[in-house]
Every structure is written in C-alpha cells, then in structure tokens.
Amino acid sequence: MNRRTLLTSAAFAAAVPTLLSGPALAQTASSAGDTEKKHADDTKKVGSLSLATSRVAVEQASDPMVKAFAKWEVAEQETIADVLKSMEMGDKAEGALKPPSESEVQAMLDAEGKASLDKLKSASGKDFDKAYVTGQLDGHTKLLRIQEDYLKVGQNREHLGVTKLARGQIKEHLDHLDMLKSKTG
C-alpha cells in the first residue's frame, strides 16, 4: 500500500464518526421519531373511537356475542393505549395497566368520532348491535392500514414489535367482526 492510499484511508477513517454524528444522521433520527409519533397518534385516534364505542357496547349490546367482543375490545384498546403512552413517556416501565380515563378517550376523538359515538348511543337492540359491528369493521380496517403503513417505514425496534402484534390482533378481530356482521345483518 502506498503512502497516499494509507493517508487517505486514515483521513477517511477519522472522518467517518464525524459524518455519522452530523446533520444527516440527526435528520434521519428526527424523521424516524416523527414517523413513530405519527403512527402512535393515528393509532390512538382510531383506537380511542373503538374504545369509546366498545365501552358503550358492553352496556348496551343485546347480542351476547357482540357484548363479548366489546369486552375483549375494551381490554385490548386499554392495553394498547397504555403501551403507546408508556413508549412516548420513556419512563421506567410498569406492569400495572393504566387504562385511559373517559375524559382522555373523549379528548382523542375528533368531531366525526364524537358524532359517531353519539349516533351509536342513540341506537338500541339489534340496530345498536348492527351499528356497533359496522363501526368496528370500519375502525379495524383503518387500524390495519395504519399498522401496515408504519411497518413499511418504521425504524424503532420496540415500536415495530408492538405494531406487528397489533396487526395480528386486528386481523383476527376483522375475521371475528365479519362473522358477527353476518349474524347481526
């Protein structure tokens, strides 16, 4: 190896750490953080409507299978909300579940979500069951799209892992909801 090649290689080796810690890497890290935040926010928004309507369905559903699904959905959405919140906070992890309060859920709903929730609350009997299942199908389809979009661009290992688990549950719920839809009409 000649002296020039040796000096060039040494200069490049010395510069690599500086290049990797410079603005280009900071931009990538910032974009990755923004990607995770957008994914979490989108998931919480759609998940909050699912949680709010499921909390109502636990009380108002007339079909026992619809009521059972609503109970499972409440448990799942409360868990997902807690996991996403703990991932954002970055504090020490806890084993105790801290589900979002009713006011926290309401704060996550947009005008369309609030209108959907009010409309559902005014229904009863089989009409309620049908409206709830239809709304859950729509919400779970949106949630699946959010997860799949994130899995294409996500960077954070833990966030990707949670997203993969959520995607599997959402797919199972869509199958279950399709069965409930055929039952409720």
Buried (B, 14 or more C-beta within 10 A) or exposed (E): EEEEEEEEEEEEEEEEEEEEEEEEEEEEEEEBEEBBEBBBBBBBBBBBBBBBBBBBBBEBBBBEBBBBBBBEBBBBBBBBBBBBBBBEEEEEEEEEEEBBEEEBBBEBBEEEBEEBBEEBBEBEEEBBBBBBBBBBBBBBBBBBEBBEBBEEEBBBEEBBEBBEEBBEBBEEBBEBBEEBBEEBE
